[in-house]
Amino acid sequence: MWILAVIGLMFIFLGFAVHKLKWYFLISGYNMMPKDKKKNVDTEGLGKLMGIYMYFIGSLFILMSIISYFNIKIISQLNAIFISVFILSTILLLIKAQKYDHNKRENIFKSKDKNVLISLIITIPIIIFVGVMIFRSLQPVEMEINEIGIEIKGMYGDLYHWEEIQALELREDLPTIEMRSNGSSIAGKHKGYFKTKEYGKVKLYLDSKNPPFIYMKVNDEYIIINLGEKERTTEVYKKIQSLDNN
């Protein structure tokens, strides 16, 4: 959760730098303009707008960090709201910022300047894609247990057949994560492939703040899972244990 707080503080600092310190060179687009066009930009107004946006987004990140720290149960719903607000406020910023550029008099959607429209067409889908990926990374692990094996749903999901499972254990601790190989790691939620000190390469589907954790050894590699709540994880472990023994 501390990563979210650090990101939030960085946003607030950047907002202060643009708004109060007048570091306008940090504003993307403006810093690439020719000098004659920069003269037609209301840098003070644009800097204030960027500052307010950065303060707002930074505060959201810090709020999410606090909520994550106290492990509030509605975190998944709040994540969805946070991503939606982030996307909408960024789109609004891109549109509203145009009024401070007096090189373009027309409404952005009626403008003949193709560069502005192309910029929006490219930027908005990227923002939405990033938001969706972050949202999916923060979702609890979903799994299905049947006669074939254990199927993990969502990002980095896979199907683990019963005959592939070599060992099964419920533990309160996690191995030491040295690096992320191919996966996501946001606010203590790890999904994908990671390198650990104790077991080398492992695959994680878990919330590190909510033990216990199910350790499965599959084809000589460890898969470590939990479902975000102690009761659910324990219940699923018992179910896997009973089916694996049959």
C-alpha positions as CSV (number, residue, x, y, z in Angstrom):
1,M,0.0,0.0,0.0
2,W,3.0,2.3,0.5
3,I,3.6,2.3,-3.2
4,L,0.2,4.0,-3.8
5,A,1.1,6.7,-1.2
6,V,4.4,7.4,-2.9
7,I,2.7,7.7,-6.3
8,G,0.2,10.1,-4.7
9,L,2.9,12.2,-3.2
10,M,4.7,12.3,-6.5
11,F,1.5,13.6,-8.3
12,I,1.0,16.3,-5.6
13,F,4.7,17.4,-5.9
14,L,4.4,17.6,-9.7
15,G,1.1,19.6,-9.3
16,F,2.9,22.0,-7.0
17,A,5.9,22.2,-9.4
18,V,3.7,23.2,-12.3
19,H,1.2,25.3,-10.4
20,K,3.4,27.2,-7.9
21,L,6.9,26.8,-9.1
22,K,5.8,27.4,-12.7
23,W,7.8,24.5,-14.1
24,Y,5.8,24.7,-17.3
25,F,8.4,22.6,-19.1
26,L,6.8,19.6,-17.4
27,I,3.6,20.1,-19.3
28,S,3.5,17.6,-22.2
29,G,2.7,19.3,-25.5
30,Y,3.6,22.8,-24.3
31,N,7.3,21.9,-23.9
32,M,7.4,20.8,-27.6
33,M,5.8,23.9,-29.0
34,P,7.8,26.5,-31.1
35,K,8.5,29.8,-29.3
36,D,6.0,31.7,-31.4
37,K,3.2,29.4,-30.4
38,K,4.1,29.3,-26.7
39,K,3.4,33.0,-26.6
40,N,-0.2,32.3,-27.4
41,V,-0.7,29.8,-24.5
42,D,-2.1,31.0,-21.2
43,T,0.6,29.2,-19.2
44,E,-0.7,30.4,-15.8
45,G,-4.2,29.1,-16.4
46,L,-2.9,25.9,-17.9
47,G,-0.5,25.4,-15.0
48,K,-3.3,26.0,-12.5
49,L,-5.5,23.4,-14.2
50,M,-2.7,20.9,-14.3
51,G,-1.9,21.6,-10.6
52,I,-5.5,21.0,-9.5
53,Y,-5.6,17.8,-11.5
54,M,-2.4,16.5,-10.0
55,Y,-3.5,17.4,-6.5
56,F,-6.8,15.6,-7.0
57,I,-5.2,12.4,-8.5
58,G,-2.5,12.4,-5.9
59,S,-5.1,12.7,-3.1
60,L,-7.0,9.7,-4.6
61,F,-3.9,7.6,-4.6
62,I,-3.2,8.5,-1.0
63,L,-6.8,7.7,0.0
64,M,-6.6,4.3,-1.7
65,S,-3.4,3.7,0.2
66,I,-5.1,4.4,3.5
67,I,-8.1,2.2,2.6
68,S,-5.7,-0.6,1.5
69,Y,-3.7,-0.3,4.8
70,F,-6.8,-0.7,6.9
71,N,-8.1,-3.6,4.7
72,I,-11.6,-2.1,4.3
73,K,-13.9,-4.8,2.8
74,I,-15.3,-2.7,0.0
75,I,-11.9,-2.2,-1.5
76,S,-12.8,-3.9,-4.8
77,Q,-15.8,-1.6,-5.3
78,L,-13.7,1.4,-4.4
79,N,-11.0,0.3,-6.9
80,A,-13.7,0.4,-9.7
81,I,-14.8,3.9,-8.7
82,F,-11.1,5.1,-8.4
83,I,-10.3,3.8,-11.9
84,S,-13.5,5.4,-13.4
85,V,-12.7,8.7,-11.7
86,F,-9.1,8.6,-12.9
87,I,-10.1,8.0,-16.5
88,L,-12.9,10.5,-16.6
89,S,-10.9,13.3,-14.9
90,T,-8.0,12.7,-17.4
91,I,-10.3,12.9,-20.4
92,L,-11.8,16.1,-19.0
93,L,-8.3,17.5,-18.4
94,L,-7.4,16.9,-22.1
95,I,-10.5,18.6,-23.3
96,K,-10.5,21.5,-20.9
97,A,-6.8,22.2,-21.4
98,Q,-7.5,23.2,-25.0
99,K,-9.1,26.5,-24.0
100,Y,-5.7,27.8,-22.7
101,D,-4.1,27.3,-26.1
102,H,-5.1,30.4,-28.1
103,N,-3.4,29.0,-31.2
104,K,-6.6,26.9,-31.6
105,R,-9.7,29.0,-31.6
106,E,-12.2,26.2,-32.6
107,N,-13.9,23.7,-30.4
108,I,-11.6,20.6,-30.3
109,F,-14.2,18.4,-31.8
110,K,-14.8,20.8,-34.7
111,S,-11.2,21.7,-35.1
112,K,-9.4,21.3,-38.5
113,D,-6.1,20.7,-36.6
114,K,-5.7,16.9,-37.2
115,N,-2.9,16.7,-34.7
116,V,-5.2,17.6,-31.8
117,L,-7.8,15.0,-32.8
118,I,-5.2,12.3,-33.5
119,S,-3.6,13.0,-30.0
120,L,-7.0,12.5,-28.3
121,I,-7.8,9.4,-30.4
122,I,-4.5,7.8,-29.3
123,T,-4.3,9.1,-25.7
124,I,-7.8,8.3,-24.5
125,P,-7.8,4.5,-25.4
126,I,-4.3,4.2,-23.8
127,I,-5.7,5.8,-20.6
128,I,-8.7,3.5,-20.6
129,F,-6.5,0.4,-21.3
130,V,-4.1,1.2,-18.4
131,G,-7.1,1.9,-16.1
132,V,-8.7,-1.4,-17.0
133,M,-5.4,-3.3,-16.5
134,I,-4.9,-1.8,-13.1
135,F,-8.5,-2.5,-12.1
136,R,-8.1,-6.2,-13.2
137,S,-4.9,-6.5,-11.3
138,L,-6.6,-5.4,-8.1
139,Q,-9.5,-7.9,-8.3
140,P,-9.5,-10.9,-5.9
141,V,-8.5,-14.3,-7.3
142,E,-11.3,-16.3,-8.8
143,M,-10.9,-20.1,-9.1
144,E,-13.0,-23.1,-10.1
145,I,-12.4,-26.5,-8.6
146,N,-13.7,-29.6,-10.5
147,E,-12.9,-33.2,-11.3
148,I,-10.3,-32.1,-13.9
149,G,-8.3,-29.9,-11.5
150,I,-8.0,-26.3,-10.4
151,E,-8.6,-23.4,-12.8
152,I,-7.5,-19.9,-12.0
153,K,-9.6,-17.2,-13.7
154,G,-8.5,-13.8,-15.0
155,M,-5.0,-12.4,-15.5
156,Y,-2.3,-15.1,-15.8
157,G,-4.9,-17.7,-15.2
158,D,-4.2,-21.4,-15.9
159,L,-5.6,-24.9,-15.4
160,Y,-3.7,-27.2,-13.0
161,H,-4.7,-30.9,-13.4
162,W,-4.9,-33.1,-10.3
163,E,-2.2,-35.4,-11.6
164,E,0.3,-32.5,-11.9
165,I,0.0,-31.5,-8.2
166,Q,3.0,-32.9,-6.3
167,A,2.5,-31.2,-2.9
168,L,0.0,-29.1,-1.1
169,E,0.4,-27.0,2.0
170,L,-1.3,-24.1,3.8
171,R,1.1,-21.6,5.3
172,E,1.1,-18.2,7.0
173,D,4.2,-16.8,5.4
174,L,5.4,-16.0,1.9
175,P,8.8,-16.5,0.2
176,T,11.1,-13.5,-0.2
177,I,10.2,-11.9,-3.6
178,E,13.4,-10.7,-5.3
179,M,11.9,-9.5,-8.6
180,R,8.8,-9.6,-10.8
181,S,9.5,-11.6,-14.0
182,N,6.2,-11.2,-15.8
183,G,3.2,-10.1,-13.8
184,S,1.5,-7.3,-11.9
185,S,2.2,-6.1,-8.4
186,I,-0.1,-3.3,-7.1
187,A,-0.9,-2.6,-3.4
188,G,0.2,-6.0,-2.2
189,K,-1.7,-7.9,-4.9
190,H,0.6,-10.1,-6.9
191,K,-0.4,-11.9,-10.1
192,G,1.9,-13.6,-12.5
193,Y,5.5,-14.9,-12.4
194,F,8.0,-13.8,-9.8
195,K,11.5,-14.8,-8.7
196,T,11.9,-15.7,-5.0
197,K,15.0,-16.3,-2.8
198,E,13.7,-19.7,-1.5
199,Y,12.1,-21.3,-4.5
200,G,13.4,-19.5,-7.5
201,K,10.7,-18.9,-10.1
202,V,7.1,-19.1,-8.7
203,K,3.6,-18.1,-9.9
204,L,1.6,-16.0,-7.5
205,Y,-2.2,-15.3,-7.3
206,L,-2.5,-13.6,-4.0
207,D,-3.0,-10.6,-1.7
208,S,0.1,-10.5,0.5
209,K,-1.7,-8.7,3.3
210,N,-4.2,-11.5,3.9
211,P,-2.7,-14.8,4.9
212,P,-2.9,-17.8,4.9
213,F,-1.5,-18.9,1.5
214,I,-2.0,-22.2,-0.4
215,Y,1.3,-23.6,-1.7
216,M,0.9,-26.0,-4.6
217,K,3.9,-27.7,-6.2
218,V,3.1,-28.3,-9.8
219,N,5.6,-29.9,-12.2
220,D,8.4,-28.9,-9.8
221,E,7.3,-25.3,-9.6
222,Y,5.4,-23.6,-6.8
223,I,2.0,-21.9,-7.3
224,I,1.0,-19.8,-4.3
225,I,-2.6,-18.7,-4.0
226,N,-5.0,-17.0,-1.6
227,L,-8.5,-15.5,-2.1
228,G,-8.1,-12.3,-0.1
229,E,-10.0,-13.5,3.0
230,K,-8.7,-16.1,5.6
231,E,-12.0,-18.0,5.8
232,R,-12.3,-18.4,2.0
233,T,-8.7,-19.4,1.6
234,T,-9.0,-22.0,4.3
235,E,-12.2,-23.4,3.0
236,V,-10.8,-23.7,-0.5
237,Y,-7.6,-25.4,0.8
238,K,-9.7,-28.0,2.6
239,K,-11.7,-28.6,-0.6
240,I,-8.6,-29.0,-2.7
241,Q,-7.0,-31.3,-0.1
242,S,-10.0,-33.6,-0.1
243,L,-10.3,-33.8,-3.9
244,D,-6.5,-34.2,-4.3
245,N,-6.5,-37.2,-1.9
246,N,-9.2,-39.0,-3.9
